Each structure stands twice: as structure tokens, then as C-alpha cells.
Amino acid sequence: MVTGQGELEQIVTADDPRWQRYTVGGGAVETGGEGGGLRFLTRDAGGRRYADAQIDDYQGLPRRRFPWRPPLTLRVRARFSHPEGQLKGTAGFGFWNDPFAMTGLRAPALPRALWFFYASPPANMALALDVPGNGWKAATLDATRLPALLWAPLAPLLVPLMNFRPLYRRLWPPVQRALAVAEAPLDALADMTAWHDYRLEWGRQEARFFVDERLVLEAPRSPRGPMGFVMWLDNQYAVATPQGRFGWGLVDAPGEQWMAVEHFAITAPDRAT
């Protein structure tokens, strides 16, 4: 494709052969579902077994070979089986560096992400001041940036102080900026059970998120690449707070729950030319 500036672009769509499926614990990715696209679902997922329905493009790759860097645009049209709070586990779509080596033999890494992300209680990843630690969000994070690494030696001193609310409100904002954390709750803008058009613009300096063409988040510090694309629905939760609370576990998700994706596309400069 030739853009208005005469540059070549690549457009990667839902039927591209690069997408790899990752399904465990009864999770499934079905084609030809509602809207003619993909449906990510779990059935009777229990709290003792991890269930995941996922596609991605980084399985087995070292992180240095993850395929995506800015600038690019992701467009997704999707809806969910349950509203916010009733959908169990996590779900979403976007880009990350798979820091916990879920799909390959890699060393753990500091997290980097840029995505539309959902987490149900008891998840609590309260990384943005005045934004709940769970729910349906637009979000960015890059703990691999130099400013974030410079704060790391101070963590043993800062974490206890974060338990005092006045100190937390004063001390956390510069740490949040260093981590490139930016979040916007979507519960008042996007009923998860209705079809919505989601757009993510990943720029070299900033990132912007849209729902139905409405700007919902403008992140002034864009995560770096490379990252991999992921789209998923699972039954896990995580806890990570500035006050030093950390945890992970699985939730019961009885019955059937799903994320239907009518279509999605990634548009980026063709770096091969």
C-alpha cells in the first residue's frame, strides 16, 4: 500500500498466517463466530487450572526478535460476553514483551506493555494514581526505561513510605512517569458487552488510544520496542501495588465467557523495503 506521503505500508489483518494460537486449560479460539471473526472463550474454568485462549506472534522468539516497533496503528472491533466486573480473569489486545516467559524459554524481564487491558477482582495493579487497580482500561507501562531503572535502588526506602497516603500522593507521580505508566478507565465509555471500535496509535514519543473515534488516553511517554502482539482471554489475576503488595492466582470462571473480535488490523511502515 502507498500512503499519501509516498511511503510503503504493511497491513496485517486477522487472517494473516503469522498468528499463532496458544490454548490451555480448555481455552479455545474459534473462527467464523459472531461477526464472522474470532471468538476467544473459556468454559467452566476453575481456580486450580490455568485456562487461556490466545493468539500472538512471538511464540519461541527471543525478545530482541519480537516484531513490532513504533510507529504503528492497531484497530480492533470487539465485544465481550459479560460486563465489567462479571467477566472473570484478564482479557485484551495490544503489545507487550511477555516478561514472564509464558510462551517460550526466556529469562524473566521487566514489563513493557501498550494495550487495551481488562482485569477482574481480586486483581489489583494500581500503577496509575487515582485509577483503580482492575477494570477495563487503556494502559501503557515500560519498566525497562533508564529513568525507571534509576529509581529501582530507592525501592526499599520508598515502598514503606507509600503506605502513608499523603506521602504516596507526593512520591508516586515521579515514579509513575519514570515507568511510563498512563491509564484511563473505560467503564463509563465502553459497555464491554456492546460492539466498539478500539484504536491504538503507537508513536515513537507518545501513544494515543481511541474508543469509537473518541480520544480516551494520550500517553506522553511511549513504551519502547520491540514488542509482540497479543489478543487473549484467561482466568488469572495479579496484584502489584506501590505499597509493596504482590500476588498472582487463578479465579473461577463458571459457564462460558468469551471475547468476540469481528476484525482487527495493524498498519505500520513496511520496514522491509
SEBARO-181631 format. One record per residue: x, y negated, z of N, C-alpha, C, O, CB in turn; residue number from 1. Coordinates in steps of 0.05 Angstrom, whole numbers. Glycine has a CB too. Layout:
REM SEBARO-181631
PT_X_Y_Z_X_Y_Z_X_Y_Z_X_Y_Z_X_Y_Z_NUM;
...
//
This chain:
REM SEBARO-181631
PT_17_24_0_0_0_0_18_-25_0_38_-25_13_-19_0_24_1;
PT_10_-46_-15_25_-71_-15_9_-92_0_-15_-96_-7_30_-80_-44_2;
PT_21_-105_19_7_-125_35_8_-152_20_20_-154_-1_20_-128_62_3;
PT_-6_-172_32_-7_-198_20_21_-211_19_25_-229_3_-26_-216_34_4;
PT_39_-202_36_66_-213_36_85_-197_18_109_-202_17_77_-213_64_5;
PT_74_-178_3_90_-162_-15_105_-140_-1_123_-127_-14_109_-180_-29_6;
PT_100_-134_24_113_-113_38_98_-87_35_73_-87_34_116_-120_68_7;
PT_113_-65_35_101_-39_34_92_-31_62_106_-36_81_120_-18_22_8;
PT_69_-18_64_59_-8_89_52_21_87_46_31_65_34_-24_99_9;
PT_53_35_110_43_62_111_18_62_129_17_48_149_64_82_122_10;
PT_-2_77_120_-27_80_136_-29_110_143_-32_127_125_-52_70_120_11;
PT_-29_115_169_-31_143_179_-59_147_189_-67_132_208_-10_149_200_12;
PT_-74_166_179_-102_170_186_-106_196_202_-87_211_206_-120_170_161_13;
PT_-131_200_210_-137_223_227_-131_250_214_-126_270_228_-165_222_235_14;
PT_-131_251_187_-126_277_174_-97_281_166_-91_299_151_-143_279_150_15;
PT_-79_264_176_-51_266_170_-40_292_181_-46_299_204_-35_242_180_16;
PT_-23_307_167_-13_333_177_7_330_200_14_351_212_0_348_154_17;
PT_16_306_206_36_304_227_24_309_255_38_314_274_49_277_226_18;
PT_-3_307_258_-14_310_285_-13_339_294_-21_357_279_-44_301_285_19;
PT_-3_343_317_-1_370_329_-21_372_352_-25_353_367_28_375_340_20;
PT_-34_395_354_-53_399_375_-40_411_400_-22_428_397_-76_416_366_21;
PT_-49_402_423_-40_413_448_-64_419_465_-77_400_475_-19_394_463_22;
PT_-72_444_468_-96_451_483_-89_472_504_-77_493_497_-119_460_464_23;
PT_-97_467_529_-92_487_550_-116_487_569_-132_468_569_-66_480_566_24;
PT_-119_508_584_-139_510_605_-168_508_594_-185_498_608_-135_488_624_25;
PT_-172_517_570_-199_515_558_-205_490_544_-227_487_533_-219_519_579_26;
PT_-186_471_543_-190_447_527_-190_454_497_-178_473_489_-168_427_532_27;
PT_-205_437_481_-207_443_453_-209_417_437_-219_397_447_-232_460_447_28;
PT_-198_417_413_-201_395_394_-216_406_370_-206_423_356_-173_383_386_29;
PT_-241_396_366_-258_406_345_-259_385_323_-259_361_327_-286_412_356_30;
PT_-262_395_298_-265_377_275_-293_378_265_-308_397_270_-245_385_253_31;
PT_-301_358_250_-327_357_239_-349_352_259_-372_360_254_-333_381_224_32;
PT_-342_340_282_-362_335_302_-378_310_297_-381_302_274_-349_333_329_33;
PT_-388_298_318_-404_274_316_-389_253_301_-366_247_308_-413_264_344_34;
PT_-402_241_281_-388_221_265_-370_232_244_-358_217_229_-373_203_283_35;
PT_-368_259_243_-351_272_223_-322_272_229_-306_279_212_-355_259_197_36;
PT_-314_264_253_-286_263_260_-277_285_279_-281_308_273_-280_236_273_37;
PT_-264_277_301_-253_296_320_-269_294_346_-279_273_353_-223_291_325_38;
PT_-270_317_361_-281_317_387_-262_331_406_-255_354_402_-309_330_387_39;
PT_-254_317_427_-236_328_448_-254_335_471_-268_318_482_-214_307_456_40;
PT_-252_360_480_-271_369_501_-259_388_520_-240_403_514_-295_381_489_41;
PT_-270_388_545_-264_408_565_-291_419_574_-311_406_574_-248_396_589_42;
PT_-290_445_582_-314_458_592_-308_471_619_-290_487_622_-324_480_572_43;
PT_-323_463_639_-321_474_666_-292_475_676_-283_495_686_-333_502_667_44;
PT_-278_453_672_-250_451_682_-250_450_712_-265_435_724_-236_426_670_45;
PT_-234_467_724_-232_469_753_-208_455_764_-189_449_750_-233_497_762_46;
PT_-209_449_790_-187_435_803_-162_452_808_-143_441_819_-197_425_829_47;
PT_-162_477_800_-138_494_803_-124_500_777_-104_513_777_-146_520_817_48;
PT_-135_490_755_-123_496_729_-123_471_711_-144_459_708_-137_520_715_49;
PT_-100_464_700_-99_441_683_-113_447_657_-108_467_644_-70_432_679_50;
PT_-130_428_648_-144_430_623_-138_405_606_-140_383_617_-175_434_627_51;
PT_-131_409_581_-123_386_565_-131_392_536_-127_414_526_-93_380_566_52;
PT_-143_371_523_-148_372_494_-134_348_482_-141_325_489_-179_372_488_53;
PT_-114_352_465_-96_330_457_-86_334_429_-83_356_419_-73_329_477_54;
PT_-81_312_415_-64_311_391_-42_291_396_-46_271_410_-81_305_366_55;
PT_-19_296_384_4_278_386_22_283_363_17_300_346_18_281_413_56;
PT_44_268_362_64_271_340_92_272_351_111_265_337_61_248_320_57;
PT_96_283_375_123_283_387_130_309_399_151_311_412_126_261_407_58;
PT_114_330_397_120_355_410_147_366_400_151_368_376_97_376_404_59;
PT_164_373_419_190_384_412_211_364_404_234_372_400_187_404_391_60;
PT_204_339_402_224_319_393_239_307_417_226_303_438_210_297_377_61;
PT_264_300_414_277_284_435_266_256_433_256_247_412_308_283_430_62;
PT_266_241_456_253_215_457_265_196_436_250_178_426_255_204_484_63;
PT_290_198_430_302_179_411_290_183_383_293_165_366_332_183_410_64;
PT_277_205_378_265_210_352_234_206_352_221_213_332_272_238_342_65;
PT_223_197_374_194_190_374_190_170_352_206_152_348_185_179_402_66;
PT_168_172_337_166_159_311_157_130_310_160_118_289_148_174_295_67;
PT_148_118_332_135_92_329_150_70_343_158_72_366_107_93_339_68;
PT_152_47_328_164_22_339_147_-1_328_133_2_308_194_19_330_69;
PT_147_-23_342_132_-46_331_146_-58_307_170_-54_303_130_-68_353_70;
PT_131_-72_290_102_-78_292_85_-57_280_92_-44_261_96_-105_279_71;
PT_61_-53_292_41_-35_281_14_-42_292_12_-57_311_48_-6_286_72;
PT_-7_-30_280_-34_-34_289_-48_-7_290_-47_9_271_-50_-54_271_73;
PT_-61_-1_313_-77_23_316_-107_15_317_-114_-3_332_-69_39_342_74;
PT_-123_29_301_-152_25_302_-166_51_308_-159_72_296_-162_14_274_75;
PT_-185_51_326_-199_75_335_-228_69_338_-235_48_349_-187_87_361_76;
PT_-246_86_329_-274_84_335_-282_109_351_-279_131_341_-292_82_308_77;
PT_-291_104_375_-295_127_393_-317_122_413_-326_99_418_-269_133_408_78;
PT_-327_144_425_-345_143_448_-341_168_465_-329_187_456_-374_140_438_79;
PT_-353_167_489_-349_188_509_-376_200_518_-397_188_515_-333_178_533_80;
PT_-374_224_529_-398_238_538_-410_227_563_-434_229_568_-392_268_542_81;
PT_-393_214_580_-401_205_606_-392_176_610_-372_168_598_-390_223_629_82;
PT_-406_161_626_-398_133_631_-374_132_650_-366_153_662_-421_117_643_83;
PT_-363_109_653_-341_105_672_-349_113_700_-371_107_709_-332_75_672_84;
PT_-331_128_713_-336_138_740_-347_166_740_-342_182_758_-355_120_754_85;
PT_-364_173_719_-375_200_717_-357_219_700_-356_243_705_-403_199_706_86;
PT_-343_207_680_-324_223_665_-301_229_684_-291_212_698_-313_207_640_87;
PT_-292_255_685_-273_264_705_-245_268_691_-244_279_669_-282_290_718_88;
PT_-224_259_705_-197_263_695_-187_238_681_-194_215_689_-196_286_675_89;
PT_-170_241_661_-160_219_646_-166_223_616_-170_246_607_-129_215_650_90;
PT_-165_201_601_-170_202_572_-160_177_559_-155_157_573_-201_206_566_91;
PT_-156_177_533_-149_153_520_-134_157_494_-134_179_483_-132_136_538_92;
PT_-122_136_484_-107_137_459_-88_113_458_-94_91_467_-126_136_434_93;
PT_-65_118_446_-44_98_444_-17_110_442_-13_131_430_-46_79_467_94;
PT_3_97_454_31_105_451_44_106_479_39_90_496_46_85_433_95;
PT_62_126_482_77_128_506_102_145_501_106_154_478_61_141_529_96;
PT_119_148_521_145_162_517_144_190_531_166_201_535_168_146_528_97;
PT_121_200_538_118_226_551_139_229_573_156_247_571_121_249_530_98;
PT_138_212_593_160_212_613_162_237_630_183_242_642_157_189_631_99;
PT_141_253_631_141_276_648_145_302_633_141_324_644_115_278_664_100;
PT_154_300_608_161_323_592_139_344_590_144_368_594_186_336_603_101;
PT_115_335_584_92_353_583_93_371_558_81_392_557_66_338_585_102;
PT_106_361_537_105_375_511_133_382_500_136_384_476_89_359_491_103;
PT_152_385_517_179_391_507_199_392_529_194_382_551_188_371_486_104;
PT_222_404_524_243_406_544_260_381_543_280_379_529_261_432_539_105;
PT_251_361_558_265_336_560_269_329_590_253_338_607_250_313_545_106;
PT_289_314_596_292_304_623_270_284_629_262_269_612_320_291_627_107;
PT_261_283_654_241_263_662_253_235_656_277_231_657_233_265_691_108;
PT_235_216_651_244_189_644_226_169_658_204_176_667_244_185_614_109;
PT_234_144_660_217_123_669_195_118_648_200_121_624_233_97_674_110;
PT_171_111_657_149_110_638_148_85_621_158_63_629_123_111_654_111;
PT_137_88_597_133_67_578_107_73_563_105_95_552_158_64_558_112;
PT_89_54_562_62_60_551_49_35_541_54_13_550_44_75_571_113;
PT_32_40_521_16_18_508_-9_32_497_-8_45_477_32_3_485_114;
PT_-32_28_511_-55_45_504_-81_35_516_-82_18_534_-50_73_513_115;
PT_-103_47_506_-129_46_520_-130_71_537_-128_93_528_-153_45_499_116;
PT_-133_67_563_-128_88_583_-151_89_603_-160_69_613_-102_84_597_117;
PT_-161_114_608_-182_118_628_-172_137_649_-158_157_643_-207_129_615_118;
PT_-178_131_675_-173_149_697_-196_148_717_-204_126_725_-146_143_711_119;
PT_-206_170_726_-228_171_745_-216_174_773_-194_183_777_-247_194_739_120;
PT_-232_166_794_-224_172_821_-219_202_825_-233_218_812_-245_162_842_121;
PT_-200_210_841_-185_194_860_-159_181_849_-142_173_865_-178_211_884_122;
PT_-157_179_823_-133_166_812_-131_137_823_-151_124_828_-135_165_781_123;
PT_-107_128_827_-102_101_837_-75_92_827_-54_96_841_-104_99_868_124;
PT_-74_81_803_-49_70_792_-52_39_791_-57_27_770_-43_81_764_125;
PT_-50_27_815_-56_-1_819_-30_-17_813_-17_-27_831_-66_-7_847_126;
PT_-23_-19_787_1_-32_779_-2_-62_772_18_-76_770_13_-18_756_127;
PT_-27_-70_767_-32_-98_759_-47_-112_782_-67_-101_792_-48_-100_733_128;
PT_-38_-135_790_-51_-149_812_-80_-155_805_-86_-165_783_-36_-176_817_129;
PT_-97_-149_824_-126_-154_822_-140_-137_801_-163_-144_793_-131_-183_816_130;
PT_-128_-115_792_-141_-97_773_-143_-70_787_-123_-60_798_-124_-95_746_131;
PT_-167_-57_787_-170_-32_800_-150_-11_790_-141_-12_767_-198_-21_797_132;
PT_-143_8_807_-124_29_800_-136_52_784_-122_70_777_-112_40_824_133;
PT_-162_50_778_-174_70_760_-195_56_742_-199_32_745_-187_94_776_134;
PT_-208_71_725_-227_59_706_-217_59_678_-196_71_671_-234_31_715_135;
PT_-232_46_660_-227_44_631_-213_18_626_-224_-3_632_-253_47_614_136;
PT_-188_18_615_-172_-5_613_-157_-7_586_-154_13_573_-152_-6_636_137;
PT_-148_-31_580_-127_-35_561_-102_-40_578_-103_-55_598_-132_-59_542_138;
PT_-79_-28_572_-57_-29_590_-30_-26_576_-27_-13_556_-59_-7_611_139;
PT_-10_-40_588_18_-37_579_36_-32_604_29_-41_626_27_-62_563_140;
PT_58_-19_599_78_-14_620_105_-7_607_105_8_587_69_9_639_141;
PT_127_-18_617_153_-10_608_173_-12_631_185_-33_636_162_-27_584_142;
PT_177_10_645_195_11_668_224_15_659_242_17_676_188_33_687_143;
PT_229_16_633_256_20_622_270_-6_616_294_-6_608_256_38_598_144;
PT_256_-29_618_268_-55_612_289_-62_633_287_-54_656_246_-76_610_145;
PT_309_-77_624_330_-85_642_320_-100_667_329_-94_689_350_-103_628_146;
PT_301_-119_664_291_-132_688_279_-113_709_282_-117_733_270_-153_681_147;
PT_266_-92_699_254_-72_717_277_-56_731_275_-51_755_236_-53_702_148;
PT_297_-50_717_320_-35_729_334_-51_750_344_-41_769_339_-25_707_149;
PT_335_-78_746_349_-95_765_334_-96_791_346_-101_812_353_-123_753_150;
PT_307_-93_790_291_-93_815_293_-67_830_288_-66_854_262_-98_808_151;
PT_301_-45_817_300_-19_829_316_-17_855_305_-4_874_310_2_810_152;
PT_340_-28_858_354_-25_883_340_-38_907_346_-31_930_382_-37_880_153;
PT_322_-57_901_308_-70_923_283_-55_932_270_-64_951_300_-98_914_154;
PT_276_-33_918_251_-19_925_249_-10_954_228_-14_966_249_5_907_155;
PT_271_1_967_268_9_995_260_-14_1013_248_-10_1034_294_21_1004_156;
PT_268_-38_1006_261_-61_1022_233_-72_1016_218_-79_1033_282_-84_1019_157;
PT_227_-73_990_202_-85_981_177_-68_987_156_-79_995_203_-90_952_158;
PT_179_-42_984_155_-25_987_142_-28_1015_118_-31_1016_163_4_983_159;
PT_157_-27_1037_143_-31_1063_130_-59_1065_109_-61_1077_163_-28_1085_160;
PT_142_-79_1053_131_-106_1054_105_-108_1039_88_-125_1045_150_-127_1044_161;
PT_102_-91_1018_78_-92_1001_53_-84_1017_30_-89_1008_81_-75_977_162;
PT_56_-72_1040_33_-63_1056_21_-87_1071_0_-84_1084_41_-42_1075_163;
PT_33_-110_1071_22_-134_1082_11_-151_1059_26_-161_1043_44_-150_1099_164;
PT_-15_-154_1059_-28_-166_1035_-17_-193_1027_-12_-197_1003_-57_-169_1041_165;
PT_-12_-212_1045_-1_-237_1036_27_-234_1022_32_-247_1002_2_-256_1060_166;
PT_43_-216_1033_69_-211_1021_66_-197_994_80_-203_975_87_-195_1039_167;
PT_48_-178_993_42_-164_968_34_-184_946_45_-182_923_20_-143_971_168;
PT_16_-202_952_7_-221_931_29_-240_923_28_-251_901_-17_-237_942_169;
PT_49_-245_940_71_-262_933_93_-247_919_105_-258_900_81_-276_957_170;
PT_99_-223_928_123_-209_918_118_-192_893_136_-188_877_133_-191_940_171;
PT_93_-182_890_88_-163_868_88_-176_841_98_-164_822_62_-149_873_172;
PT_77_-200_837_76_-212_809_103_-212_794_103_-204_771_66_-240_811_173;
PT_126_-220_807_151_-218_791_159_-189_784_171_-185_763_173_-232_806_174;
PT_153_-170_802_159_-142_796_141_-133_773_150_-119_755_155_-125_821_175;
PT_115_-141_774_97_-133_753_107_-144_726_105_-130_706_69_-144_759_176;
PT_116_-169_725_127_-180_700_151_-164_691_154_-159_667_134_-209_704_177;
PT_168_-157_709_192_-142_702_185_-115_690_199_-105_672_210_-138_726_178;
PT_164_-103_700_155_-76_690_138_-79_665_129_-59_654_139_-62_711_179;
PT_134_-103_655_117_-108_631_89_-97_635_77_-87_616_130_-96_606_180;
PT_79_-98_660_52_-88_666_32_-110_659_33_-132_669_50_-80_695_181;
PT_13_-103_642_-10_-120_637_-34_-102_633_-33_-82_619_-6_-138_611_182;
PT_-57_-109_646_-81_-92_645_-106_-109_644_-106_-131_654_-82_-73_669_183;
PT_-126_-98_631_-152_-111_630_-174_-90_633_-175_-72_616_-156_-128_604_184;
PT_-191_-91_654_-213_-72_656_-233_-76_633_-237_-99_625_-227_-75_683_185;
PT_-244_-54_623_-263_-55_601_-291_-48_609_-309_-48_591_-254_-37_579_186;
PT_-296_-43_634_-323_-33_642_-345_-53_636_-367_-44_629_-323_-28_672_187;
PT_-340_-79_637_-361_-99_631_-364_-104_601_-382_-118_593_-355_-125_646_188;
PT_-345_-94_585_-344_-100_557_-351_-76_539_-362_-79_517_-317_-110_549_189;
PT_-346_-52_549_-349_-28_532_-361_-5_547_-347_9_562_-321_-20_520_190;
PT_-387_-1_544_-400_23_554_-387_47_541_-388_50_516_-431_22_548_191;
PT_-375_64_557_-359_86_545_-376_106_529_-365_119_512_-345_101_568_192;
PT_-402_107_535_-418_126_520_-428_116_493_-440_131_478_-442_134_538_193;
PT_-423_91_487_-431_79_461_-407_77_443_-384_76_452_-444_51_466_194;
PT_-412_77_417_-391_74_397_-379_46_399_-394_26_401_-401_79_369_195;
PT_-353_44_399_-339_19_399_-314_21_381_-303_43_377_-330_10_427_196;
PT_-307_-2_370_-283_-4_353_-260_-15_371_-262_-38_380_-287_-21_328_197;
PT_-239_0_374_-217_-8_390_-193_-14_372_-187_1_353_-209_14_411_198;
PT_-179_-36_377_-156_-43_361_-133_-51_380_-137_-66_399_-162_-66_341_199;
PT_-109_-41_374_-85_-47_389_-64_-58_369_-58_-44_349_-74_-22_404_200;
PT_-54_-81_374_-33_-93_358_-7_-94_374_-5_-109_393_-41_-122_348_201;
PT_12_-77_366_37_-75_380_58_-92_365_68_-84_344_47_-45_382_202;
PT_64_-115_376_84_-133_365_111_-130_379_113_-117_400_75_-161_366_203;
PT_132_-142_367_158_-140_379_160_-155_405_176_-148_423_179_-150_359_204;
PT_145_-177_408_147_-194_432_122_-191_450_124_-194_474_151_-222_424_205;
PT_99_-187_438_74_-185_453_56_-164_442_60_-154_419_60_-212_454_206;
PT_35_-157_457_16_-137_448_-12_-149_453_-17_-163_472_19_-110_462_207;
PT_-31_-142_435_-58_-152_438_-78_-129_434_-73_-111_418_-64_-174_417_208;
PT_-99_-129_450_-120_-108_449_-147_-121_444_-153_-142_454_-120_-93_476_209;
PT_-163_-107_427_-189_-117_419_-210_-95_422_-203_-71_418_-189_-127_390_210;
PT_-234_-102_430_-257_-84_430_-279_-97_414_-288_-119_421_-267_-77_459_211;
PT_-287_-84_392_-307_-96_374_-299_-124_366_-316_-142_365_-335_-96_388_212;
PT_-274_-127_358_-262_-152_349_-260_-174_370_-253_-196_364_-278_-162_326_213;
PT_-265_-167_395_-262_-186_417_-236_-182_430_-230_-159_439_-286_-184_437_214;
PT_-219_-203_433_-194_-200_447_-199_-195_476_-212_-212_490_-177_-226_442_215;
PT_-188_-173_487_-192_-166_515_-167_-168_531_-168_-170_556_-204_-138_517_216;
PT_-144_-167_518_-118_-168_532_-97_-178_514_-94_-168_491_-111_-141_545_217;
PT_-82_-198_522_-58_-207_508_-34_-204_527_-32_-219_546_-61_-237_498_218;
PT_-18_-184_522_5_-178_540_29_-193_530_38_-189_508_10_-147_541_219;
PT_41_-210_547_63_-227_537_90_-212_534_108_-223_522_67_-250_555_220;
PT_92_-189_546_117_-173_544_110_-146_533_96_-130_545_131_-170_573_221;
PT_119_-141_509_112_-117_494_131_-94_502_155_-98_502_112_-121_464_222;
PT_121_-70_508_139_-47_512_156_-42_487_148_-47_465_123_-22_519_223;
PT_180_-31_492_198_-25_470_191_2_458_176_18_470_227_-25_481_224;
PT_201_7_435_200_34_423_227_48_428_245_37_440_194_32_393_225;
PT_229_73_419_208_88_405_188_101_424_195_107_447_220_109_387_226;
PT_163_104_415_143_119_430_128_137_411_130_135_386_123_99_444_227;
PT_113_156_422_97_174_407_68_168_410_59_157_430_103_203_415_228;
PT_52_175_389_23_172_391_10_195_406_19_218_402_11_169_362_229;
PT_-10_189_422_-25_210_436_-54_202_438_-61_178_441_-13_214_465_230;
PT_-71_222_436_-100_219_440_-109_244_455_-104_266_446_-116_216_411_231;
PT_-123_240_478_-127_263_495_-151_259_514_-162_238_517_-102_269_511_232;
PT_-158_282_526_-178_284_548_-169_307_566_-165_329_557_-207_288_538_233;
PT_-165_302_593_-157_323_611_-170_320_638_-187_302_642_-126_323_613_234;
PT_-161_336_657_-174_336_684_-154_330_706_-157_341_728_-187_363_689_235;
PT_-134_313_701_-115_307_721_-120_279_733_-135_264_722_-87_309_710_236;
PT_-106_273_755_-105_246_766_-78_241_777_-63_260_783_-127_243_788_237;
PT_-71_216_780_-45_208_791_-49_184_809_-68_168_805_-25_201_768_238;
PT_-31_181_829_-31_159_847_-4_146_847_16_160_850_-39_168_876_239;
PT_-2_120_842_23_105_843_17_76_850_5_63_833_39_108_816_240;
PT_24_67_873_18_40_882_43_25_891_62_38_899_-3_41_904_241;
PT_42_-1_890_64_-17_901_70_-12_930_92_-17_940_59_-46_896_242;
PT_50_-2_945_53_4_973_66_30_979_68_39_1002_26_3_987_243;
PT_76_44_958_91_68_962_74_93_964_84_114_974_107_66_986_244;
PT_50_93_954_33_117_954_35_130_927_31_118_906_3_110_960_245;
PT_42_156_927_46_171_903_33_198_906_33_210_927_76_174_896_246;
PT_22_208_884_9_235_885_0_243_857_0_227_838_-14_235_904_247;
PT_-7_268_855_-17_279_830_-34_303_837_-30_316_857_7_288_810_248;
PT_-55_308_820_-71_332_825_-91_335_802_-90_321_782_-86_329_851_249;
PT_-109_355_806_-129_361_786_-157_357_798_-160_360_822_-126_391_776_250;
PT_-176_351_782_-203_346_791_-222_367_778_-216_377_756_-213_318_784_251;
PT_-244_373_791_-264_390_779_-280_374_759_-288_351_764_-283_401_801_252;
PT_-284_385_735_-300_372_714_-320_392_704_-317_404_683_-281_362_691_253;
PT_-341_397_720_-361_417_713_-376_410_687_-379_387_680_-381_422_735_254;
PT_-386_431_674_-400_427_649_-382_419_627_-358_424_627_-422_406_653_255;
PT_-394_406_607_-378_398_583_-375_367_584_-394_353_588_-392_407_557_256;
PT_-351_358_579_-346_330_575_-328_327_551_-312_344_545_-333_317_601_257;
PT_-331_304_537_-317_301_512_-312_271_505_-325_253_516_-333_314_489_258;
PT_-293_268_486_-288_243_473_-291_247_443_-277_264_432_-260_231_480_259;
PT_-310_233_431_-314_236_402_-300_213_388_-303_190_396_-345_236_395_260;
PT_-285_219_367_-270_199_352_-279_201_323_-274_221_310_-239_203_354_261;
PT_-293_180_314_-303_180_287_-281_178_267_-280_192_246_-323_158_283_262;
PT_-262_160_272_-238_157_255_-217_141_271_-224_127_290_-246_143_228_263;
PT_-192_143_262_-171_126_272_-150_124_251_-147_141_234_-160_137_299_264;
PT_-134_102_253_-113_97_233_-91_80_246_-97_63_263_-124_84_208_265;
PT_-67_86_238_-44_70_246_-32_57_221_-27_70_202_-22_87_261_266;
PT_-29_31_222_-18_16_200_8_4_209_9_-11_229_-38_-6_189_267;
PT_29_9_194_56_0_201_73_-4_176_67_8_156_70_20_220_268;
PT_93_-22_178_111_-24_155_124_2_148_130_18_165_133_-45_161_269;
PT_127_7_122_140_32_113_170_29_115_183_17_98_131_39_83_270;
PT_181_39_137_209_35_143_227_54_126_251_51_126_215_40_172_271;
PT_214_72_111_229_90_94_237_76_67_253_87_52_214_115_88_272;
PT_225_53_61_231_40_36_251_18_40_258_5_20_205_29_24_273;
//
